[in-house]
Each structure stands twice: as structure tokens, then as C-alpha cells.
Amino acid sequence: NELEDRYQKFTQLDFQTETNLLREKYKESNNFDTILPEAFALTREASIRTLGLRHFDEQLLGGIGLHFGKIAEMKTGEGKTLVSTLPAYLNSLSGQSVFIITVNDYLAMRDSEWMGEIFNYLGLSVGTITSSSAPEERKKAYECDIIYGTNNEFGFDYLRDNMTYELSQKVQCKLSYAIIDEVDSVLI
């Protein structure tokens, strides 16, 4: 909240520059905690500018919980999809892709397009993996900073990658950080 005034003065180009600065800060410290307030404040402002949605304080707390690997329970309509942008952006600053896992192709497509506006504004690339994605499309999506897809597709890509005869046939990137939407449904 204390950083809000600072980021309200930024131009769109400043957001991409700040993303690069935060990546450098992370490389120096190798500690997300040192850049969490800036990353969350920057994401909040990008959301306001692109979607007209401002993260509430409770959503910021939910994002912190998700970042630390906790389950954040929220009822329908309380903004789970928006909350996920906070830890997704933060963890992408490491240079590793972030997976946002959901239960069906519709949600993966919808969320990647909708929340993708925020990520694109911040200078990140967004990919989507669906059941109809061809191998070339999958490989390209896995090169993105943020990757939306279903638990089934991510799981089967992992299995297929571990059955290939050549490294060039693999599609998935290094597995680093994931957010699971509707975790109860996905795990069941």
C-alpha cells in the first residue's frame, strides 16, 4: 500500500523496466522476500490499468499465502483468479516459468487471456496448453513466463517428455513453481 503512489506515476514502459530491475534484484539476493512488496504493488497497479480491478488487502494476503505454498480458500466471486497474478508475477522474476493449473480448457483459455493482460503489461509472456494444443504449440507455450493449462495436460506432457528418445522432443520447461486453481477438484 505504501508503494501505490510511486507506481501510479509510472508510464507503461516503466512497468517493463521495473520488471527487469526486480529480476536483477532477485538475482542478487536469491530471495523473493526482498522484492515481494514491490512485485505485489506493481502487479496491483498493472491490474488497475488493464482490467480496472484493484487487489484488496485480503487478496494481497491470499497472494502471500499462495507464494509460501499455502492453500488460500476463497468463495466464488472473491477474486481467486486475480489473486493468483500476485505470486505468479513474483515467482516469474526468478527467470523460471510459472504454471497456473486449472481443471478445464475453458478456464485455462479464459484466464490466460483475461489475466494475461496484466502479465503482458508487466512485460511477461503468457502461454496456454489445452487438449487441442499441437506439440509445436506446447513447446512454444512452455517457453513463456506464465503458462496456463489443465492438470491433465501438464501431467501427460510430463509423462510424454519422460518417454522421448531425444531431448529435442521434450516440450516442458524446468518445473519450478505452480499455482493450482480449485486445488480440491484437481487433487481429487
CORDARA-V229979 format. One record per pair of residues at least 24 apart in sequence whose C-alpha atoms are under 7 Angstrom apart, sorted by the first residue. I is the first residue (numbers start at 1). J is the second residue. Records with the same first field share a line. If there is no record, write none. Layout:
# CORDARA-V229979
I = J  J
This chain:
# CORDARA-V229979
1 = 41
3 = 41
4 = 41
7 = 42  45
8 = 45
15 = 122
16 = 122  123
19 = 122  123
22 = 93
23 = 93  94
26 = 94
36 = 90
39 = 90
40 = 86
43 = 86
46 = 118  121  122
47 = 118
50 = 117  118
59 = 83
63 = 87
92 = 145
96 = 145  176
97 = 144  145  146  176
98 = 145  146  147  176  177  178
99 = 146  147  148  177  178  179
100 = 147  148  149  178  179  180
101 = 148  149  150  151  179  180  181
102 = 149  150  151  180  181  182
103 = 150  151  186
104 = 150
105 = 130  131  149  150
108 = 148  149  150
112 = 148
129 = 153
138 = 171
139 = 171  172
142 = 171  172  173
143 = 173
151 = 186
